[in-house]
Amino acid sequence: MAYTIIDTCTNCYACEPLCPSDAIYVATPHFLVDAKKCTECEGDYADAQCASICPIEGAILNGLGEEANPPGSLTGIPPQKIAAEMANIQAR
C-alpha cells in the first residue's frame, strides 16, 4: 500500500526531498505519490517521512485512506475547540 497526497496539498516542497524512495513528484495541481515506488518508508524509517514533515493537516493519507496528520495533530488544538472559536469569531 502507498501513501496518497490529496488536493489540500499546497505544494510547499517539504515532503519531496525527504522521500527515500523518490516516490513523490510534482503534478498539477499538487504533489502526487507514485504508488509503485512508495514503500511507506518501511525499512528506512519508523514513520513515513512525507507525513512527518507535512505542515498541512489531512493532506497525506496512509495506505488505508486515513489521514496521516489528522486535524489537531500538528497544532495540538482539538478540532471541536477550533470550531467553537471560529463560531465565536463569526458571531461578532
Biopython code that builds the backbone (N, CA, C, O; Angstrom):
import numpy as np
from Bio.PDB.StructureBuilder import StructureBuilder

atoms = [
    (1, "MET", "N", (0.849, -1.181, 0.000)),
    (1, "MET", "CA", (0.000, 0.000, 0.000)),
    (1, "MET", "C", (0.892, 1.240, 0.000)),
    (1, "MET", "O", (2.049, 1.188, 0.416)),
    (2, "ALA", "N", (0.348, 2.330, -0.462)),
    (2, "ALA", "CA", (1.136, 3.548, -0.600)),
    (2, "ALA", "C", (0.412, 4.732, 0.035)),
    (2, "ALA", "O", (-0.809, 4.737, 0.195)),
    (3, "TYR", "N", (1.198, 5.713, 0.384)),
    (3, "TYR", "CA", (0.625, 6.966, 0.874)),
    (3, "TYR", "C", (0.064, 7.731, -0.315)),
    (3, "TYR", "O", (0.458, 7.498, -1.457)),
    (4, "THR", "N", (-0.866, 8.652, -0.037)),
    (4, "THR", "CA", (-1.501, 9.458, -1.067)),
    (4, "THR", "C", (-1.486, 10.911, -0.615)),
    (4, "THR", "O", (-1.736, 11.202, 0.554)),
    (5, "ILE", "N", (-1.199, 11.808, -1.520)),
    (5, "ILE", "CA", (-1.283, 13.242, -1.231)),
    (5, "ILE", "C", (-2.541, 13.745, -1.919)),
    (5, "ILE", "O", (-2.729, 13.529, -3.116)),
    (6, "ILE", "N", (-3.405, 14.416, -1.159)),
    (6, "ILE", "CA", (-4.681, 14.866, -1.713)),
    (6, "ILE", "C", (-4.654, 16.358, -2.024)),
    (6, "ILE", "O", (-3.641, 17.026, -1.817)),
    (7, "ASP", "N", (-5.775, 16.874, -2.523)),
    (7, "ASP", "CA", (-5.813, 18.235, -3.057)),
    (7, "ASP", "C", (-5.667, 19.358, -2.043)),
    (7, "ASP", "O", (-5.629, 20.524, -2.438)),
    (8, "THR", "N", (-5.584, 19.055, -0.753)),
    (8, "THR", "CA", (-5.303, 20.125, 0.212)),
    (8, "THR", "C", (-3.812, 20.448, 0.267)),
    (8, "THR", "O", (-3.404, 21.387, 0.950)),
    (9, "CYS", "N", (-3.004, 19.679, -0.446)),
    (9, "CYS", "CA", (-1.570, 19.945, -0.557)),
    (9, "CYS", "C", (-1.355, 21.335, -1.144)),
    (9, "CYS", "O", (-2.032, 21.731, -2.093)),
    (10, "THR", "N", (-0.411, 22.066, -0.572)),
    (10, "THR", "CA", (-0.130, 23.430, -1.028)),
    (10, "THR", "C", (1.164, 23.532, -1.844)),
    (10, "THR", "O", (1.627, 24.633, -2.142)),
    (11, "ASN", "N", (1.739, 22.392, -2.199)),
    (11, "ASN", "CA", (2.996, 22.374, -2.953)),
    (11, "ASN", "C", (4.105, 23.144, -2.248)),
    (11, "ASN", "O", (4.799, 23.953, -2.865)),
    (12, "CYS", "N", (4.267, 22.890, -0.967)),
    (12, "CYS", "CA", (5.296, 23.600, -0.208)),
    (12, "CYS", "C", (6.689, 23.002, -0.407)),
    (12, "CYS", "O", (7.684, 23.596, 0.006)),
    (13, "TYR", "N", (6.761, 21.830, -1.037)),
    (13, "TYR", "CA", (8.024, 21.145, -1.328)),
    (13, "TYR", "C", (8.714, 20.564, -0.102)),
    (13, "TYR", "O", (9.877, 20.172, -0.200)),
    (14, "ALA", "N", (8.054, 20.491, 1.043)),
    (14, "ALA", "CA", (8.685, 19.939, 2.244)),
    (14, "ALA", "C", (8.901, 18.432, 2.126)),
    (14, "ALA", "O", (9.941, 17.921, 2.542)),
    (15, "CYS", "N", (7.939, 17.727, 1.569)),
    (15, "CYS", "CA", (7.993, 16.267, 1.542)),
    (15, "CYS", "C", (8.879, 15.682, 0.442)),
    (15, "CYS", "O", (9.558, 14.678, 0.656)),
    (16, "GLU", "N", (8.870, 16.296, -0.705)),
    (16, "GLU", "CA", (9.515, 15.722, -1.887)),
    (16, "GLU", "C", (10.985, 15.346, -1.678)),
    (16, "GLU", "O", (11.367, 14.235, -2.046)),
    (17, "PRO", "N", (11.824, 16.208, -1.108)),
    (17, "PRO", "CA", (13.229, 15.819, -0.961)),
    (17, "PRO", "C", (13.479, 14.782, 0.139)),
    (17, "PRO", "O", (14.550, 14.176, 0.181)),
    (18, "LEU", "N", (12.502, 14.571, 1.030)),
    (18, "LEU", "CA", (12.686, 13.614, 2.117)),
    (18, "LEU", "C", (12.339, 12.182, 1.759)),
    (18, "LEU", "O", (12.724, 11.259, 2.476)),
    (19, "CYS", "N", (11.627, 11.978, 0.676)),
    (19, "CYS", "CA", (11.159, 10.640, 0.319)),
    (19, "CYS", "C", (12.341, 9.744, -0.053)),
    (19, "CYS", "O", (13.021, 10.009, -1.044)),
    (20, "PRO", "N", (12.599, 8.681, 0.730)),
    (20, "PRO", "CA", (13.753, 7.830, 0.451)),
    (20, "PRO", "C", (13.606, 6.979, -0.812)),
    (20, "PRO", "O", (14.595, 6.468, -1.336)),
    (21, "SER", "N", (12.375, 6.828, -1.298)),
    (21, "SER", "CA", (12.168, 6.011, -2.495)),
    (21, "SER", "C", (11.866, 6.855, -3.738)),
    (21, "SER", "O", (11.511, 6.319, -4.788)),
    (22, "ASP", "N", (12.009, 8.171, -3.611)),
    (22, "ASP", "CA", (11.738, 9.094, -4.728)),
    (22, "ASP", "C", (10.359, 8.870, -5.341)),
    (22, "ASP", "O", (10.191, 8.933, -6.559)),
    (23, "ALA", "N", (9.375, 8.609, -4.481)),
    (23, "ALA", "CA", (8.016, 8.329, -4.954)),
    (23, "ALA", "C", (7.171, 9.587, -5.125)),
    (23, "ALA", "O", (6.126, 9.542, -5.773)),
    (24, "ILE", "N", (7.605, 10.706, -4.555)),
    (24, "ILE", "CA", (6.816, 11.938, -4.614)),
    (24, "ILE", "C", (7.278, 12.776, -5.803)),
    (24, "ILE", "O", (8.473, 12.985, -6.017)),
    (25, "TYR", "N", (6.300, 13.246, -6.565)),
    (25, "TYR", "CA", (6.632, 14.055, -7.741)),
    (25, "TYR", "C", (5.634, 15.191, -7.911)),
    (25, "TYR", "O", (4.507, 15.126, -7.421)),
    (26, "VAL", "N", (6.069, 16.226, -8.610)),
    (26, "VAL", "CA", (5.231, 17.401, -8.854)),
    (26, "VAL", "C", (4.242, 17.079, -9.957)),
    (26, "VAL", "O", (4.601, 16.535, -11.002)),
    (27, "ALA", "N", (3.006, 17.422, -9.707)),
    (27, "ALA", "CA", (1.956, 17.265, -10.717)),
    (27, "ALA", "C", (1.007, 18.441, -10.565)),
    (27, "ALA", "O", (1.157, 19.255, -9.653)),
    (28, "THR", "N", (0.052, 18.526, -11.441)),
    (28, "THR", "CA", (-0.928, 19.601, -11.348)),
    (28, "THR", "C", (-2.183, 19.039, -10.722)),
    (28, "THR", "O", (-2.643, 17.991, -11.175)),
    (29, "PRO", "N", (-2.752, 19.641, -9.746)),
    (29, "PRO", "CA", (-2.390, 20.906, -9.109)),
    (29, "PRO", "C", (-1.542, 20.745, -7.855)),
    (29, "PRO", "O", (-1.215, 21.745, -7.215)),
    (30, "HIS", "N", (-1.175, 19.525, -7.483)),
    (30, "HIS", "CA", (-0.385, 19.325, -6.270)),
    (30, "HIS", "C", (0.536, 18.125, -6.437)),
    (30, "HIS", "O", (0.486, 17.430, -7.452)),
    (31, "PHE", "N", (1.373, 17.889, -5.440)),
    (31, "PHE", "CA", (2.264, 16.730, -5.470)),
    (31, "PHE", "C", (1.449, 15.440, -5.473)),
    (31, "PHE", "O", (0.318, 15.403, -4.989)),
    (32, "LEU", "N", (2.036, 14.399, -6.020)),
    (32, "LEU", "CA", (1.420, 13.076, -6.017)),
    (32, "LEU", "C", (2.461, 12.055, -5.572)),
    (32, "LEU", "O", (3.657, 12.342, -5.530)),
    (33, "VAL", "N", (1.978, 10.851, -5.239)),
    (33, "VAL", "CA", (2.868, 9.763, -4.842)),
    (33, "VAL", "C", (2.735, 8.645, -5.866)),
    (33, "VAL", "O", (1.629, 8.212, -6.190)),
    (34, "ASP", "N", (3.868, 8.186, -6.367)),
    (34, "ASP", "CA", (3.880, 7.047, -7.279)),
    (34, "ASP", "C", (3.714, 5.794, -6.414)),
    (34, "ASP", "O", (4.630, 5.407, -5.688)),
    (35, "ALA", "N", (2.550, 5.171, -6.497)),
    (35, "ALA", "CA", (2.230, 4.023, -5.653)),
    (35, "ALA", "C", (3.179, 2.851, -5.887)),
    (35, "ALA", "O", (3.399, 2.048, -4.980)),
    (36, "LYS", "N", (3.740, 2.742, -7.082)),
    (36, "LYS", "CA", (4.666, 1.648, -7.380)),
    (36, "LYS", "C", (6.007, 1.832, -6.679)),
    (36, "LYS", "O", (6.709, 0.857, -6.412)),
    (37, "LYS", "N", (6.363, 3.074, -6.382)),
    (37, "LYS", "CA", (7.640, 3.359, -5.727)),
    (37, "LYS", "C", (7.517, 3.495, -4.209)),
    (37, "LYS", "O", (8.477, 3.219, -3.488)),
    (38, "CYS", "N", (6.355, 3.914, -3.714)),
    (38, "CYS", "CA", (6.182, 4.208, -2.288)),
    (38, "CYS", "C", (6.305, 2.942, -1.447)),
    (38, "CYS", "O", (5.617, 1.949, -1.684)),
    (39, "THR", "N", (7.192, 3.000, -0.464)),
    (39, "THR", "CA", (7.401, 1.880, 0.453)),
    (39, "THR", "C", (6.851, 2.180, 1.835)),
    (39, "THR", "O", (7.014, 1.383, 2.759)),
    (40, "GLU", "N", (6.195, 3.333, 1.983)),
    (40, "GLU", "CA", (5.724, 3.831, 3.277)),
    (40, "GLU", "C", (6.893, 3.947, 4.261)),
    (40, "GLU", "O", (6.697, 3.913, 5.475)),
    (41, "CYS", "N", (8.082, 4.079, 3.737)),
    (41, "CYS", "CA", (9.336, 4.220, 4.489)),
    (41, "CYS", "C", (9.683, 3.002, 5.335)),
    (41, "CYS", "O", (10.571, 3.070, 6.185)),
    (42, "GLU", "N", (8.991, 1.887, 5.108)),
    (42, "GLU", "CA", (9.294, 0.666, 5.854)),
    (42, "GLU", "C", (10.711, 0.216, 5.539)),
    (42, "GLU", "O", (11.107, 0.141, 4.376)),
    (43, "GLY", "N", (11.459, -0.078, 6.573)),
    (43, "GLY", "CA", (12.840, -0.475, 6.414)),
    (43, "GLY", "C", (13.817, 0.682, 6.411)),
    (43, "GLY", "O", (15.020, 0.490, 6.586)),
    (44, "ASP", "N", (13.300, 1.885, 6.213)),
    (44, "ASP", "CA", (14.152, 3.070, 6.220)),
    (44, "ASP", "C", (13.943, 3.915, 7.479)),
    (44, "ASP", "O", (14.900, 4.359, 8.113)),
    (45, "TYR", "N", (12.668, 4.128, 7.825)),
    (45, "TYR", "CA", (12.327, 4.998, 8.959)),
    (45, "TYR", "C", (11.139, 4.420, 9.723)),
    (45, "TYR", "O", (10.351, 3.654, 9.169)),
    (46, "ALA", "N", (11.017, 4.784, 10.978)),
    (46, "ALA", "CA", (9.891, 4.327, 11.798)),
    (46, "ALA", "C", (8.581, 4.976, 11.352)),
    (46, "ALA", "O", (7.516, 4.364, 11.444)),
    (47, "ASP", "N", (8.664, 6.217, 10.869)),
    (47, "ASP", "CA", (7.491, 6.960, 10.416)),
    (47, "ASP", "C", (7.684, 7.389, 8.971)),
    (47, "ASP", "O", (8.806, 7.603, 8.513)),
    (48, "ALA", "N", (6.568, 7.510, 8.262)),
    (48, "ALA", "CA", (6.633, 7.992, 6.881)),
    (48, "ALA", "C", (7.177, 9.413, 6.880)),
    (48, "ALA", "O", (6.643, 10.292, 7.558)),
    (49, "GLN", "N", (8.226, 9.630, 6.127)),
    (49, "GLN", "CA", (8.888, 10.932, 6.127)),
    (49, "GLN", "C", (8.011, 12.038, 5.557)),
    (49, "GLN", "O", (8.063, 13.171, 6.036)),
    (50, "CYS", "N", (7.215, 11.735, 4.553)),
    (50, "CYS", "CA", (6.338, 12.760, 3.973)),
    (50, "CYS", "C", (5.337, 13.264, 5.017)),
    (50, "CYS", "O", (5.114, 14.468, 5.142)),
    (51, "ALA", "N", (4.747, 12.345, 5.754)),
    (51, "ALA", "CA", (3.758, 12.732, 6.772)),
    (51, "ALA", "C", (4.422, 13.421, 7.959)),
    (51, "ALA", "O", (3.819, 14.291, 8.587)),
    (52, "SER", "N", (5.653, 13.039, 8.269)),
    (52, "SER", "CA", (6.317, 13.630, 9.428)),
    (52, "SER", "C", (6.691, 15.090, 9.205)),
    (52, "SER", "O", (6.832, 15.843, 10.168)),
    (53, "ILE", "N", (6.854, 15.499, 7.950)),
    (53, "ILE", "CA", (7.260, 16.875, 7.648)),
    (53, "ILE", "C", (6.109, 17.741, 7.139)),
    (53, "ILE", "O", (6.210, 18.967, 7.163)),
    (54, "CYS", "N", (5.035, 17.139, 6.685)),
    (54, "CYS", "CA", (3.937, 17.882, 6.059)),
    (54, "CYS", "C", (3.297, 18.869, 7.038)),
    (54, "CYS", "O", (2.860, 18.469, 8.117)),
    (55, "PRO", "N", (3.235, 20.158, 6.673)),
    (55, "PRO", "CA", (2.650, 21.163, 7.559)),
    (55, "PRO", "C", (1.135, 21.314, 7.413)),
    (55, "PRO", "O", (0.531, 22.145, 8.092)),
    (56, "ILE", "N", (0.516, 20.522, 6.538)),
    (56, "ILE", "CA", (-0.915, 20.640, 6.286)),
    (56, "ILE", "C", (-1.639, 19.421, 6.860)),
    (56, "ILE", "O", (-1.446, 18.300, 6.390)),
    (57, "GLU", "N", (-2.464, 19.642, 7.868)),
    (57, "GLU", "CA", (-3.210, 18.543, 8.473)),
    (57, "GLU", "C", (-4.174, 17.945, 7.450)),
    (57, "GLU", "O", (-4.921, 18.665, 6.787)),
    (58, "GLY", "N", (-4.144, 16.626, 7.336)),
    (58, "GLY", "CA", (-5.056, 15.921, 6.449)),
    (58, "GLY", "C", (-4.653, 15.852, 4.995)),
    (58, "GLY", "O", (-5.405, 15.306, 4.188)),
    (59, "ALA", "N", (-3.505, 16.377, 4.624)),
    (59, "ALA", "CA", (-3.102, 16.394, 3.209)),
    (59, "ALA", "C", (-2.510, 15.077, 2.733)),
    (59, "ALA", "O", (-2.440, 14.828, 1.529)),
    (60, "ILE", "N", (-2.086, 14.235, 3.661)),
    (60, "ILE", "CA", (-1.482, 12.955, 3.292)),
    (60, "ILE", "C", (-2.273, 11.833, 3.945)),
    (60, "ILE", "O", (-2.538, 11.854, 5.147)),
    (61, "LEU", "N", (-2.642, 10.856, 3.130)),
    (61, "LEU", "CA", (-3.395, 9.700, 3.615)),
    (61, "LEU", "C", (-2.489, 8.485, 3.606)),
    (61, "LEU", "O", (-1.663, 8.319, 2.708)),
    (62, "ASN", "N", (-2.651, 7.628, 4.621)),
    (62, "ASN", "CA", (-1.859, 6.400, 4.646)),
    (62, "ASN", "C", (-2.459, 5.377, 3.692)),
    (62, "ASN", "O", (-3.428, 5.680, 2.997)),
    (63, "GLY", "N", (-1.910, 4.193, 3.647)),
    (63, "GLY", "CA", (-2.369, 3.162, 2.735)),
    (63, "GLY", "C", (-3.794, 2.707, 2.965)),
    (63, "GLY", "O", (-4.403, 2.100, 2.084)),
    (64, "LEU", "N", (-4.338, 2.997, 4.150)),
    (64, "LEU", "CA", (-5.725, 2.639, 4.469)),
    (64, "LEU", "C", (-6.691, 3.781, 4.188)),
    (64, "LEU", "O", (-7.892, 3.657, 4.426)),
    (65, "GLY", "N", (-6.165, 4.898, 3.679)),
    (65, "GLY", "CA", (-7.009, 6.057, 3.399)),
    (65, "GLY", "C", (-7.271, 6.933, 4.598)),
    (65, "GLY", "O", (-8.145, 7.799, 4.552)),
    (66, "GLU", "N", (-6.530, 6.727, 5.673)),
    (66, "GLU", "CA", (-6.674, 7.530, 6.892)),
    (66, "GLU", "C", (-5.690, 8.691, 6.859)),
    (66, "GLU", "O", (-4.584, 8.566, 6.334)),
    (67, "GLU", "N", (-6.104, 9.820, 7.424)),
    (67, "GLU", "CA", (-5.231, 10.992, 7.454)),
    (67, "GLU", "C", (-3.992, 10.702, 8.302)),
    (67, "GLU", "O", (-4.103, 10.314, 9.465)),
    (68, "ALA", "N", (-2.827, 10.892, 7.714)),
    (68, "ALA", "CA", (-1.585, 10.674, 8.453)),
    (68, "ALA", "C", (-1.387, 11.757, 9.502)),
    (68, "ALA", "O", (-0.812, 11.499, 10.559)),
    (69, "ASN", "N", (-1.856, 12.965, 9.220)),
    (69, "ASN", "CA", (-1.823, 14.091, 10.159)),
    (69, "ASN", "C", (-3.258, 14.596, 10.313)),
    (69, "ASN", "O", (-3.636, 15.576, 9.671)),
    (70, "PRO", "N", (-4.066, 13.936, 11.160)),
    (70, "PRO", "CA", (-5.461, 14.356, 11.297)),
    (70, "PRO", "C", (-5.581, 15.731, 11.942)),
    (70, "PRO", "O", (-4.636, 16.198, 12.578)),
    (71, "PRO", "N", (-6.738, 16.389, 11.787)),
    (71, "PRO", "CA", (-6.936, 17.709, 12.394)),
    (71, "PRO", "C", (-6.593, 17.705, 13.878)),
    (71, "PRO", "O", (-7.036, 16.840, 14.634)),
    (72, "GLY", "N", (-5.801, 18.680, 14.271)),
    (72, "GLY", "CA", (-5.366, 18.818, 15.659)),
    (72, "GLY", "C", (-4.036, 18.164, 15.963)),
    (72, "GLY", "O", (-3.437, 18.448, 17.000)),
    (73, "SER", "N", (-3.559, 17.294, 15.086)),
    (73, "SER", "CA", (-2.319, 16.569, 15.369)),
    (73, "SER", "C", (-1.084, 17.451, 15.317)),
    (73, "SER", "O", (-0.110, 17.190, 16.024)),
    (74, "LEU", "N", (-1.108, 18.479, 14.503)),
    (74, "LEU", "CA", (0.057, 19.355, 14.391)),
    (74, "LEU", "C", (-0.002, 20.525, 15.358)),
    (74, "LEU", "O", (1.022, 20.949, 15.893)),
    (75, "THR", "N", (-1.189, 21.039, 15.577)),
    (75, "THR", "CA", (-1.347, 22.205, 16.447)),
    (75, "THR", "C", (-1.567, 21.824, 17.900)),
    (75, "THR", "O", (-1.277, 22.611, 18.802)),
    (76, "GLY", "N", (-2.077, 20.624, 18.132)),
    (76, "GLY", "CA", (-2.418, 20.214, 19.493)),
    (76, "GLY", "C", (-3.751, 20.784, 19.947)),
    (76, "GLY", "O", (-4.149, 20.607, 21.099)),
    (77, "ILE", "N", (-4.439, 21.466, 19.046)),
    (77, "ILE", "CA", (-5.733, 22.059, 19.377)),
    (77, "ILE", "C", (-6.826, 21.128, 18.865)),
    (77, "ILE", "O", (-6.874, 20.840, 17.669)),
    (78, "PRO", "N", (-7.701, 20.653, 19.745)),
    (78, "PRO", "CA", (-8.774, 19.759, 19.301)),
    (78, "PRO", "C", (-9.671, 20.444, 18.269)),
    (78, "PRO", "O", (-9.981, 21.626, 18.418)),
    (79, "PRO", "N", (-10.091, 19.725, 17.229)),
    (79, "PRO", "CA", (-10.931, 20.312, 16.183)),
    (79, "PRO", "C", (-12.206, 20.972, 16.716)),
    (79, "PRO", "O", (-12.645, 21.995, 16.189)),
    (80, "GLN", "N", (-12.802, 20.383, 17.769)),
    (80, "GLN", "CA", (-14.022, 20.980, 18.318)),
    (80, "GLN", "C", (-13.755, 22.340, 18.958)),
    (80, "GLN", "O", (-14.621, 23.214, 18.923)),
    (81, "LYS", "N", (-12.580, 22.533, 19.537)),
    (81, "LYS", "CA", (-12.242, 23.837, 20.105)),
    (81, "LYS", "C", (-12.047, 24.873, 18.993)),
    (81, "LYS", "O", (-12.471, 26.021, 19.130)),
    (82, "ILE", "N", (-11.412, 24.471, 17.908)),
    (82, "ILE", "CA", (-11.231, 25.374, 16.773)),
    (82, "ILE", "C", (-12.591, 25.771, 16.211)),
    (82, "ILE", "O", (-12.823, 26.943, 15.916)),
    (83, "ALA", "N", (-13.492, 24.799, 16.062)),
    (83, "ALA", "CA", (-14.830, 25.085, 15.531)),
    (83, "ALA", "C", (-15.587, 26.041, 16.444)),
    (83, "ALA", "O", (-16.262, 26.949, 15.960)),
    (84, "ALA", "N", (-15.485, 25.852, 17.759)),
    (84, "ALA", "CA", (-16.172, 26.734, 18.711)),
    (84, "ALA", "C", (-15.622, 28.157, 18.629)),
    (84, "ALA", "O", (-16.387, 29.121, 18.655)),
    (85, "GLU", "N", (-14.308, 28.290, 18.529)),
    (85, "GLU", "CA", (-13.706, 29.622, 18.429)),
    (85, "GLU", "C", (-14.059, 30.305, 17.110)),
    (85, "GLU", "O", (-14.291, 31.514, 17.074)),
    (86, "MET", "N", (-14.099, 29.534, 16.035)),
    (86, "MET", "CA", (-14.500, 30.100, 14.744)),
    (86, "MET", "C", (-15.942, 30.589, 14.794)),
    (86, "MET", "O", (-16.268, 31.626, 14.217)),
    (87, "ALA", "N", (-16.805, 29.846, 15.483)),
    (87, "ALA", "CA", (-18.203, 30.254, 15.643)),
    (87, "ALA", "C", (-18.290, 31.552, 16.436)),
    (87, "ALA", "O", (-19.101, 32.421, 16.117)),
    (88, "ASN", "N", (-17.451, 31.687, 17.475)),
    (88, "ASN", "CA", (-17.429, 32.922, 18.277)),
    (88, "ASN", "C", (-16.966, 34.105, 17.430)),
    (88, "ASN", "O", (-17.522, 35.198, 17.529)),
    (89, "ILE", "N", (-15.960, 33.887, 16.609)),
    (89, "ILE", "CA", (-15.440, 34.960, 15.746)),
    (89, "ILE", "C", (-16.501, 35.378, 14.739)),
    (89, "ILE", "O", (-16.710, 36.573, 14.527)),
    (90, "GLN", "N", (-17.164, 34.431, 14.125)),
    (90, "GLN", "CA", (-18.178, 34.743, 13.124)),
    (90, "GLN", "C", (-19.416, 35.402, 13.728)),
    (90, "GLN", "O", (-20.139, 36.120, 13.037)),
    (91, "ALA", "N", (-19.658, 35.160, 15.010)),
    (91, "ALA", "CA", (-20.821, 35.743, 15.679)),
    (91, "ALA", "C", (-20.603, 37.218, 16.018)),
    (91, "ALA", "O", (-21.561, 37.924, 16.328)),
    (92, "ARG", "N", (-19.388, 37.679, 15.964)),
    (92, "ARG", "CA", (-19.087, 39.081, 16.321)),
    (92, "ARG", "C", (-19.582, 40.041, 15.312)),
    (92, "ARG", "O", (-19.406, 41.249, 15.470)),
]
sb = StructureBuilder()
sb.init_structure("model")
sb.init_model(0)
sb.init_chain("A")
sb.init_seg("    ")
for serial, (resi, resn, name, xyz) in enumerate(atoms, 1):
    if name == "N":
        sb.init_residue(resn, " ", resi, " ")
    sb.init_atom(name, np.array(xyz, "f"), 0.0, 1.0, " ", f" {name:<3s}", serial, name[0])
structure = sb.get_structure()
